[in-house]
């Protein structure tokens, strides 16, 4: 199944309110099963983390982590990954192992 962008605020809000979450020190993963026949992914980095350059770097790191983990989920699902403050200085390998274990739980 392919991954598409989740980019409508209403969809993000639905995942936050109705979905389940898994929390780490570096990011929170919200997920909500749906019936579209494909997965959707969205990334959120708050202004509290830093300026635009820092936020974009954190977002790129999260996207790369997600690409490397490449989760295989059996049912279609909406996923939102929210960066936390410590994500800007976090060890990439540690974040990868955390993300991999969370997606293994979700699957």
Residue pairs with C-beta under 8 A, 6 or more apart in sequence:
1 37
1 38
1 39
1 73
1 76
2 38
2 39
3 38
3 39
3 40
3 41
4 38
4 39
4 40
4 41
5 40
5 41
5 42
6 12
6 15
6 40
6 41
6 42
6 78
6 79
6 80
7 42
11 40
11 42
11 78
12 42
12 44
12 80
14 32
14 78
15 30
15 31
15 32
15 42
15 78
15 79
15 80
16 30
16 80
18 32
19 30
19 31
19 32
19 78
19 80
20 30
20 31
20 32
21 28
21 29
21 30
21 31
22 28
22 29
22 31
22 102
22 105
22 106
24 84
24 95
24 98
24 102
25 84
25 86
25 90
26 83
26 84
26 86
26 87
26 90
26 94
26 95
26 98
27 62
27 81
27 82
27 83
27 84
27 87
27 95
27 98
27 99
28 81
28 82
28 84
29 79
29 80
29 81
29 82
29 99
29 102
29 103
29 106
30 79
30 80
30 81
30 82
31 77
31 78
31 79
31 80
31 106
32 77
32 78
33 75
33 76
33 77
33 78
34 40
34 76
34 77
34 78
35 76
36 76
37 76
38 76
39 73
39 76
39 77
39 78
39 79
40 77
40 78
40 79
41 66
41 78
41 79
41 80
41 81
42 78
42 79
42 80
42 81
43 59
43 62
43 63
43 80
43 81
43 82
43 83
44 80
44 81
44 82
44 83
45 55
45 56
45 58
45 59
45 62
45 82
45 83
45 87
46 55
46 82
46 83
47 55
48 85
49 55
49 58
49 83
49 84
49 85
49 87
49 88
50 58
50 88
54 88
57 88
58 83
58 87
58 88
59 83
61 87
61 92
61 95
62 81
62 83
62 87
65 92
65 95
65 96
65 99
66 81
66 99
68 96
69 96
69 99
69 100
69 103
71 103
71 106
71 107
72 107
73 103
73 106
73 107
74 107
77 106
87 95
